[in-house]
């Protein structure tokens, strides 16, 4: 999978108790190349997303959330996106956000750049590999 890029606001949101990464509902958003996320985006409303009319569920399952020797690791289960009944995309960026908080609503965590646009035709799938060994993100 592409490298994880964190949004600037994520750091402050952690310090101000916006996120509980062990139990909140984490979800992905998809953005096209023309609407690339930038580090200064802070909430989902800052992004222009693709249509999800034909896309399967986008909520991510948390496998584990904890620290060892002062290093925190968030491990997420791989997510399989499926286009059903029509195409999904094109998209290039997969954005991870927290769907639980209401203030701020839908704070952004980070994004992955796939390097080129992807379109899923009806019946096609894309597996988002969140790296079960190293975690989707680590904090030191």
Secondary structure, 3 states (H helix, E strand, C coil): CCCEEECHHHHHHHHCCCCCCCCCCEEEEEECHHHCCCCCCCEHHHCCCCCCCCECCCEECEEEEEEECCEEEEEECCEEEEECCCCEEEEEEEEEEECCCECCECEEEEEEEEEEEEEECCCCEEEECCCCCCCCEEEC
